[in-house]
Amino acid sequence: VACSEGTFCPTGSNEATECAPGTFSDVLRASICTKCAAGTYQDEAGARNCKACVEGHYCAEGASAPLPCPAGTRVNHALSVMTSKDDCVACSEGTFCPTGSNEATECAPGTFSDVLRASICTKCAAGTYQDEAGARNCKACVEGHYCAEGASAPLPCPAGTRVNHALSVMTSKDDCVACSEGT
């Protein structure tokens, strides 16, 4: 049995078998296929070589596809080739990184992240707000204003309404009290 490049013939076999994705054979009559080296991959069966890993992804030994950095991490620009998910960089507090992030993204006003490796930012709770991007926490609502969930600024009661002094924190315009006639 003739085993061509891209195939292997184990001892006692009657026919050549294609190398599986993630492996290759660049010699005739190979008894096994070789795993692609870390930093390379092969997505097709019957390959004679491996492909260079795609920029912005990592390729572990024997990879059959380049993989994006997991959620909460981003590409490590200090490395020319990433060979493991451990090569991806953790996103810092005040930022988030969805799967495959090239860079960390600052949390938008009204949201925050107080942990490393966040994949999304958390909305500020009702009664708090955040007016800055990249925040690690939210601020208490300003007295005489209301702050709904995800507020990026404390808001005054609408015209025709006033502060509800019975509440320590107002979380919606519905918490404002209608003004009496003539006031």
C-alpha positions as CSV (number, residue, x, y, z in Angstrom):
1,V,0.0,0.0,0.0
2,A,1.4,3.4,-1.0
3,C,0.9,6.1,1.6
4,S,1.2,9.5,0.0
5,E,1.8,12.8,1.8
6,G,-1.3,13.8,3.8
7,T,-2.0,10.2,4.7
8,F,-0.7,7.5,7.0
9,C,-0.6,3.7,7.0
10,P,-0.4,2.0,10.4
11,T,1.3,-1.4,10.5
12,G,-0.9,-4.0,9.0
13,S,-3.3,-1.6,7.3
14,N,-4.6,-2.3,3.8
15,E,-5.2,1.3,2.8
16,A,-4.0,4.8,3.5
17,T,-6.0,6.9,5.9
18,E,-6.1,10.7,5.6
19,C,-4.5,12.7,8.4
20,A,-7.2,14.3,10.6
21,P,-7.6,18.0,10.9
22,G,-5.0,19.4,13.3
23,T,-2.4,16.9,11.9
24,F,-0.3,16.5,8.8
25,S,2.1,14.2,7.0
26,D,4.8,15.6,4.7
27,V,6.5,12.2,4.0
28,L,5.6,9.1,2.0
29,R,4.7,5.9,3.9
30,A,4.1,7.7,7.3
31,S,2.9,5.4,10.1
32,I,1.3,8.3,12.0
33,C,0.4,11.9,11.3
34,T,2.2,14.7,13.1
35,K,0.3,17.2,15.3
36,C,0.4,20.8,14.1
37,A,2.9,22.7,16.2
38,A,1.6,25.3,18.6
39,G,1.1,28.6,16.7
40,T,-0.2,26.7,13.6
41,Y,-3.4,24.8,12.7
42,Q,-4.9,22.7,10.0
43,D,-8.6,22.7,9.3
44,E,-8.7,20.2,6.5
45,A,-8.1,16.4,6.5
46,G,-5.3,15.0,4.3
47,A,-3.0,17.9,4.8
48,R,0.7,18.0,4.0
49,N,1.5,21.0,6.2
50,C,-0.1,23.3,8.7
51,K,-1.2,26.9,8.4
52,A,0.1,29.9,10.4
53,C,-2.3,30.9,13.1
54,V,-4.6,33.8,12.3
55,E,-3.7,37.1,13.8
56,G,-5.8,37.9,16.9
57,H,-6.4,34.2,17.7
58,Y,-4.4,31.4,19.4
59,C,-3.5,28.0,18.1
60,A,-2.5,25.2,20.6
61,E,-0.6,22.1,19.5
62,G,-2.8,20.0,17.3
63,A,-5.2,22.8,16.6
64,S,-7.8,22.2,13.9
65,A,-8.9,25.9,14.0
66,P,-7.6,29.2,15.3
67,L,-9.5,30.2,18.4
68,P,-10.5,33.7,19.6
69,C,-9.5,34.8,23.1
70,P,-12.2,33.8,25.6
71,A,-14.7,36.4,27.0
72,G,-13.1,38.6,29.7
73,T,-9.7,38.5,27.9
74,R,-8.2,40.2,24.9
75,V,-5.4,39.7,22.3
76,N,-1.9,40.0,23.7
77,H,-0.2,42.5,21.3
78,A,3.2,41.8,22.8
79,L,3.2,38.3,21.2
80,S,3.6,37.7,17.5
81,V,1.9,34.3,17.9
82,M,-0.4,33.1,20.6
83,T,-0.3,29.4,21.4
84,S,-2.7,29.1,24.3
85,K,-5.7,30.9,25.8
86,D,-3.3,31.7,28.7
87,D,-1.6,34.0,26.2
88,C,-4.7,36.2,26.2
89,V,-4.6,39.2,28.5
90,A,-7.2,39.7,31.3
91,C,-9.4,42.8,30.9
92,S,-9.0,45.2,33.8
93,E,-11.7,46.7,36.1
94,G,-13.7,49.3,34.4
95,T,-13.6,47.5,31.1
96,F,-15.1,44.5,29.4
97,C,-14.1,42.1,26.7
98,P,-16.5,39.9,24.7
99,T,-15.2,36.7,23.1
100,G,-12.5,37.6,20.4
101,S,-11.7,41.1,21.7
102,N,-8.8,42.8,20.2
103,E,-8.8,45.5,22.8
104,A,-10.6,46.1,26.1
105,T,-13.7,48.4,25.9
106,E,-14.4,50.9,28.7
107,C,-17.7,50.5,30.4
108,A,-20.2,53.1,29.2
109,P,-21.7,55.7,31.5
110,G,-24.5,54.1,33.6
111,T,-22.5,50.9,33.9
112,F,-19.4,49.6,35.7
113,S,-17.1,46.6,36.2
114,D,-15.5,45.9,39.5
115,V,-13.8,42.7,38.5
116,L,-11.0,41.5,36.2
117,R,-12.1,39.4,33.2
118,A,-15.5,40.9,32.8
119,S,-17.3,40.0,29.5
120,I,-20.0,42.6,30.0
121,C,-20.5,45.6,32.3
122,T,-23.1,45.8,35.0
123,K,-25.9,48.4,34.9
124,C,-25.8,50.7,37.9
125,A,-28.6,49.7,40.4
126,A,-31.6,51.9,40.8
127,G,-30.8,54.7,43.2
128,T,-27.2,55.0,41.8
129,Y,-25.7,56.5,38.7
130,Q,-22.3,56.7,36.8
131,D,-21.6,59.7,34.6
132,E,-18.1,58.6,33.5
133,A,-16.8,55.8,31.2
134,G,-14.5,53.1,32.5
135,A,-16.0,53.1,36.0
136,R,-15.4,50.5,38.7
137,N,-18.4,51.4,40.8
138,C,-21.5,53.7,40.8
139,K,-22.2,56.9,42.7
140,A,-25.1,57.4,45.1
141,C,-28.0,59.4,43.6
142,V,-28.0,63.1,44.3
143,E,-30.5,64.3,46.9
144,G,-33.6,65.8,45.3
145,H,-33.1,63.8,42.1
146,Y,-34.0,60.2,41.0
147,C,-31.8,57.6,39.4
148,A,-33.3,54.7,37.5
149,E,-31.4,51.4,36.9
150,G,-28.5,52.1,34.4
151,A,-28.6,55.9,35.0
152,S,-25.8,58.0,33.6
153,A,-26.9,61.1,35.5
154,P,-29.2,62.0,38.4
155,L,-32.4,63.5,37.0
156,P,-34.7,66.2,38.6
157,C,-38.4,65.6,39.0
158,P,-40.3,66.6,35.9
159,A,-42.3,69.9,35.7
160,G,-45.5,69.7,37.8
161,T,-43.9,67.3,40.3
162,R,-41.6,67.6,43.3
163,V,-39.3,65.5,45.5
164,N,-40.9,62.8,47.6
165,H,-39.5,63.5,51.1
166,A,-41.0,60.2,52.4
167,L,-38.4,58.3,50.3
168,S,-34.7,58.2,51.1
169,V,-33.8,57.4,47.5
170,M,-35.9,58.0,44.4
171,T,-35.4,55.5,41.6
172,S,-38.0,56.7,39.0
173,K,-39.9,59.8,37.9
174,D,-42.9,57.9,39.3
175,D,-41.4,58.5,42.8
176,C,-41.9,62.2,42.3
177,V,-45.0,63.7,43.9
178,A,-47.5,65.8,41.9
179,C,-47.5,69.5,43.0
180,S,-50.7,70.8,44.7
181,E,-52.8,73.2,42.7
182,G,-51.6,76.7,43.1
183,T,-48.0,75.7,43.9
